[in-house]
Amino acid sequence: MPQQTLYDTITEIAKRRGFYWPSFDIYGGMSGFVTYGDLGTKLKRNIEAAWKEYFVRKQGFLELDDPVINPERVFQASGHLDHFKEYTATCTKCGKGFRADHLIEDATGLENVEAMGGAAIKRLLAEHKVRCPDCGGELREPALILTMFRTEIGATGGETGYLRPETAQAMFMSYRRGFSHAREKLPFALAQIGKVARNEISPRQGMIRIREFTIMELELFFDPLNPGCPWYSEMEGTVVMLYTEAMEADGVKEPLIVTLGEAVTQGIILTEWQGYFMGVSQAFMDLLGVPPEKQRFRAHLPEERAHYSAQTYDHEVLLETWGWTEISGCAYRTDFDLRNHMEASGLDMTVLREDGTRFVPHVVEPSYGLDRLMYVALEASYERKEKRNIFHLDRTLAPYQVAVFPLVTKDGLPEKAQQVKEMLLSKGFWVVYDEAGSIGRRYARADEIGVPLAVAVDYDTRDKGVLTIRDRDTWQQVSLSLAELPGALTAYYRGEKEFPDLGLPVNKK
Amino acid sequence: MPQQTLYDTITEIAKRRGFYWPSFDIYGGMSGFVTYGDLGTKLKRNIEAAWKEYFVRKQGFLELDDPVINPERVFQASGHLDHFKEYTATCTKCGKGFRADHLIEDATGLENVEAMGGAAIKRLLAEHKVRCPDCGGELREPALILTMFRTEIGATGGETGYLRPETAQAMFMSYRRGFSHAREKLPFALAQIGKVARNEISPRQGMIRIREFTIMELELFFDPLNPGCPWYSEMEGTVVMLYTEAMEADGVKEPLIVTLGEAVTQGIILTEWQGYFMGVSQAFMDLLGVPPEKQRFRAHLPEERAHYSAQTYDHEVLLETWGWTEISGCAYRTDFDLRNHMEASGLDMTVLREDGTRFVPHVVEPSYGLDRLMYVALEASYERKEKRNIFHLDRTLAPYQVAVFPLVTKDGLPEKAQQVKEMLLSKGFWVVYDEAGSIGRRYARADEIGVPLAVAVDYDTRDKGVLTIRDRDTWQQVSLSLAELPGALTAYYRGEKEFPDLGLPVNKK
């Protein structure tokens, strides 16, 4: 029997407890689509809220929410209609299509074949005599296929539309309004959390590459002659692992360990804004449970870089299953996009400087795939301890905040525990209640869905108004009075108090 | 010049300040799509959070998040492929298609023509000699057209898929997993907030009927022999305005004024669960600013009811622009959907009672269109006072919580105000900062985006650490110390303190 990987373990827990599972499974499924259950929906929402804490609220950036369906004109203007394509090899026998670069990677062990370009892909496919992985049939020469979902807008045959494959174009289309809402001052940013869809030819890797997913992305607009970031000083001392473009080109294996400030000064990172966002990004991954030594930033080589980018750093985290995995890109898009949309729309998107000169704002863009981050948060916080599964999710990310258990299901304890639950619900907490099985099993069930604190209601609660709080991470308990409970939990969830300080020590029974 | 309606006023403010505007407007627009700006995105998120407060968190219901794209098989099983159609009349001259029922309504003044059925629609269209509203051309006999967005899943020609037109099927497809996650106990509910798309033939009415929108919906599963709702007593005393099926059939104009409890007892409302959710719904609309006298519940007539429903009450609110407008439907779907999916999937969805009998759970479903609710919240909270626009949004819904203003832009006041802003940001508040123009204009700008409280930093703040809080709704001010500010605001936003009690009275300058 093949060994169960960590990915398998997490997938099993995710299905059984209700984080996520393959969509439409009662009708045979459809690869590339994921359904989030109760826990996954809540975890996703909490990661979104955390992203806004790190990237939007404190900076006062503006938010945006644009449709998923866009008319064709938009993707003509943005260049997607020409560029959002993949080399696809179709089988002459069974008719199935496959991404040519993936077929080559599987056959040769080469990495990042996509970046090598069409000629190399055609040559490698022929050289290695790659055949259909499904039926062994001969493959046609690969052709570029558009990988956006196509539809018709207007039920009686109106206009062609596509589901957006990214959210950035929405921010560029709304740039003029955003600038006006930002009181016509630079820098400002438009941030969006929204659904996108990519019509992947042959989706694989489970949660890492799906067809419909959520992006969290922001476009920061600034004057290239005034490129300072006001919060830069908060991040310039952050130490990061970096692979520069030159190191990538030379195949250097050891990363450069450097502060973001030094990297910006040396010109390895082109702008303060990229440096700032890379620092925020590292802190954000830290919140998800990924320590700095499992994070690195890797520059794109010129041939790998998107046509709009002057420099892109991928933020990668080390996963047990897939090795170094991209979770974010931080791109310096220059004025490429606004210039494009200015030309296509005929509208003026320039800004007037005090000295009378005009310019098109430049753009730095950090971008995240939310669904992938959810898997990262689960893998990074997972621990197997004494045959139990624990997700050490940060208290701000945990789907439920408090579990309430009666010690036994008699002598009025369930009724008392229900009162405690109702009281905590009235204070705004997300609460799970459980009275099935031994209290040890109930603690284990709560650990397995990452509930940070569990409140046990016992005879002391009934008789003296005293209860215990048990910590998911240390399995330690403290005791406190019923009256103190809501205040203690509020302080804990606002980050003002830590666990052992919520009450008095209790010897584990 | 035609008089400006309230809808026009709100639309103008929404565009200018950044609540929402027509999508793709830089490329000529596309009717039926709306873009949310910073304020709209935040207001929408707050309405979502409020819905979860009212319908999910306290009840401990389970959440779900399913893809928008579904394979055709799903809509075959659900019946959408046969039923999600509209009678469409196409012009013989210009080729444009129009909803036949809307054309008849415009031509005759009749209401709810859709419910009359196909034969009546064809007859009325011919009788009234309705012609193309665009070019005056003759219309073809109306035909049923599928109004789901169609696409292909798999870029190389895979399987037909559609964008879901509602979210309910997701809950039925996940029913078995949900039941397991609910520890195999009834009643339980699956709730979802998610995007849907309807390929409307000729969208109109701005924000009220759009092609891509968000639904907030829950499916409550219960045993029909044990139909009690544990929270029913909270709502049975709520007085509502009701139009029963019999009243509708008889054309009764005056509503029945009745408590939900009486209505359930008399069998006018079929189940406690509907009664409960209708009460919650009325309270939810109250939060959005709609008083009970502008709310009513109207039963669907049998011919108007969806094929799955044993009883549906629409919740309607009175809008200035469109009169009574449906914002929600509360449907008793019986076991129709689960039976359907059982048959189509071949999977068992029955539940075993303690007495050994088996049954298919019944379903009650309250359902909301979020985008429409956003317009309702804006219209219901709008006031024009002394030539100013004010949105009296509930404090839990307001896009920003606090505005910070320096009295003047000199003498160190902007620096002091920035410190206050940073302090409030660090405490987790959503803050706007404004120093442009007179302080009166700044208060007016904050009122126009519904900021409940504004903090003014003046010489007393600099010299004595005292500042003033000004209330959006009463325009009154109180003074308090800088040290007291975060505590006062926290108490206010948790609903523990009301405005004049946040400090000491100040005479308006």
Interface residues (C-beta under 8 A of the other chain):
Chain A: K15 R17 G18 W21 S23 F24 I26 Y27 G28 M30 G32 F33 V34 T35 Y36 G37 D38 G40 T41 K42 K44 R57 K58 G60 L62 E63 L64 D65 D66 P67 V68 I69 N70 P71 R73 V74 A77 E86 T88 T90 K96 G97 I145 L146 T147 F149 R150 T151 E152 I153 G154 A155 T156 G157 E159 G161 L163 A170 M173 S174 R176 R177 G178 H181 R183 Q192 K195 A197 N199 E200 I201 R211 E212 H341 A344 S345 L347 L425 G428 W430 V431 V432 Y433 A436 R494
Chain B: K15 R17 G18 W21 S23 F24 I26 Y27 G28 M30 G32 F33 V34 T35 Y36 G37 D38 G40 T41 K42 K44 R57 K58 G60 L62 E63 L64 D65 D66 P67 V68 I69 N70 P71 R73 V74 A77 E86 T88 T90 K96 G97 I145 L146 T147 F149 R150 T151 E152 I153 G154 A155 T156 G157 E159 G161 L163 A170 M173 S174 R176 R177 G178 H181 R183 Q192 K195 A197 N199 E200 I201 R211 E212 H341 A344 S345 L347 L425 G428 W430 V431 V432 Y433 A436 R494
